[in-house]
Amino acid sequence: MTNLTVTSVAAATVLAGYLQITAGTRASKDAAGVKKEIPAADKSRSIIIPEFKPAVSSKYAFLVVSALMGCAKDQLTEQWKANPAIKEVEAGLYTEDALLAYAARASESKRLSTESITAWFEQSGLREELVVKYSAKQMAQFAAALQHIAAPTIGWSEDVILKRIVTLGMVEADADHEVCAAMIRRLHARLEQIKAQRAALLQEEELPI
């Protein structure tokens, strides 16, 4: 598996055939309204990726490349927030196909908000099934876990994802609800991504005959 180096200082020049993606952060204010200064090392994160070459008419290429760069920036920002000490990212996540998949997941997550998931769960048959078996604390933890499905990237392991899919499908009537159905679709998509990444890793590890 090939990784890309994440730097805290953007490169002054980039070789032909490559692009620089930079995620930045802005100063915020504390409760008293005082501006919080950001150390230079924490102001941005950058990676260098191969240039995009979308298979579209030249008159549309700039728009497509700009959109892909926007997706790449959003993904890098998200990875940085998830891991402030980030040093590397997987190169395979920054190909055209991978970024299109990321954009699709991000679009789905906008429709799947924490509010819509909470509203569905409160009136769901699943809640009725679980509330008689589990404590209020456990129910609150499960409801919070479901909200994670709205995140652009789902960080659960394959086993946890499979368990969530089974749980969401416990009550047949729930699966017809658009929010529940969208959650199940997102979880299946994440499973496929994990399997593809594992297959790619195994292929790289194979020794030549």
N, C-alpha and C positions, 0 to 999 in steps of 0.2 A: 504494500500500500504506500503510495507516494504522498508525502506531506509538503505543505508550503510553509515557509518560515514567516512568522508574524513579527513585524518590527514596530517599535514605538516611534520611529522617525521615518518619515516618508523619503523615498529615494529621490535624489535631485534629478537624476536622469533614468530613463527606462529604455532598455534595448528595443530595437525594432522587432515587431512581432509579439510584443508583450504589452500588458496593460497593468497599471497600478490601481488597486482598489483601496480606498482609505475610509475608515470609519472614525468619526470624531465625536467629541463630547463637548458640551458647553458648560460654562460656570453656572452654578445655581445659587440661591440665597437661603440662608438659614431662617429660623422662625422669627428672628429679629429684623430680617430684611437685609442682613449684611451679606455681601457677595462672597462666596466661597472660592478661593483661588485654587486652580487645578495645577498640580505639579506638571512640569513639561513632559515627564515620562508617562503621564496618564491622560494626555490630551487626545491621542489618536492611536490607531493600530492600522498597519498597512500590509498588504500582500501583493506579490507580483504574479500575474496569471497569463497564460497564453492568450493572444488576441482572439476575439470572437470573429468567426467567419460565417455568419448566417446565410443559409441558402435562400436568399430573397433577392428581388430586383435591387439594383444599386441605389435607386431612388428611395428605397425604404430601409436600406442597410443602417443608416445613421440612427433612425428611430429604434430599430430592433436592438442595436448595440447599446444605445443609451438605456433602454429598458432592462437589458441583461446586466449592465453595470449597476443600475439601481438595485436590482435583486441581489447582486453580489454584495453590495454595500450593506443592504439590510441584513443579509445572512451573517456577514462578518460582525456587524454591530450586535446581533443577537448572540453569537458565539462568545464575543468579548464580555457581554453582560453576564452570560452564564458562567464564564471563567475569566475573572479579571487578570489572572496570571498566565493567560494563554500565550503559548510560544509557537504552536504549529496548528494548522488546520488541514484536513484531508483534501488533497487536490481534486479528487473525484467529485467533490461537492460544488466545484466551481466550473464545471463544464456547461455547455449550453443546455443539454438535456437535464442535467441536475438542477440548474437554476430555474428552468421552466417548471420542473416538478416542485421546487421550493415555492415558486410564485403561486402555483395551483393550491398548495397546502396553505399558504398565507391567505389566499382568497377564501378558502373554505373556513379558515379559522376566524375570519372577520364575520362570517355568518354564524359561526359557533362562538358565541360570547359567553363569558362566565354567567351573565344575566340570563341568557336563553337556556343554558344548561341547568341552572338553578331552578328556573321557572318550570322547566319540563320535569325535573326530578321531584319537585314538591307535589306534583299532581300525578306522578307515574304509578303504574301498577308495581313497578320494581320497588319503590319506596314502601308500598303497602306490604310487600313480601318481606322486606328486610327489617322493618321497624319492629316487628314482633320477635325478632331473633337477636337484635343487637341493641346496645346501649345508645343513649343520646350522643355520647362522645364519639362512639364508633360511627354512627350515622353522619355526624358532622365531618369526620375525617374522610369518609367515603365520598360525601358530596364535594368536599374540597378537592379530592383526587380526580373526580370527574371533570372538574373545571380545567384541569391540566390538558385535557383533550383539545381545548380551544387554543392552546399555545401553537405558534408557527411550527415548532419542532417538538415532537413528543420524546421525552428522554427516558421512557420506560424500557426495560428489557423485554425480550421476546416473550418470556414466560408471563410477565405481568400483563402485557398487551393481550395475550391469548386469554388470560383469566378475565380481563375486563370485557372482552368481546362476549365470552360465555355469559357473564353476569348481565350485560346489557340485553342479551337475547333471552333471558329467563322468562319474561312475560311477552307472549306473542303479540298482544295488542300494542305494546310499547314500540315494537320494531316498525310499525306503520307511521309513527310520529316522525316528522321531518327532522327534528333535533336528534332524536335517538338514532335514526337511520344515518344521519350525517356523521355522528360520532363513530358508529360502527364502520362506515366507509373510511374515515380517517385512520382508524386503527388498523384496518386491513391494508391500507396504502403504506402505513409505516412498517408493517410486517414485511411487505414485499420489498421495501427499501433495505431493511435489515438483511433479508435473504440475498439480495443482489450484492450488497457490500461484502457479505461473507463469501459468496461465490467468487467475487473478484479477488478477494484476499487469498483464497485457496488456489486460484489459478496462478497468482503471482508466486506462490510458494512452491509450485510444481517444478521439479528439476528437469532440465532437458534430457531427452533420451540419448 
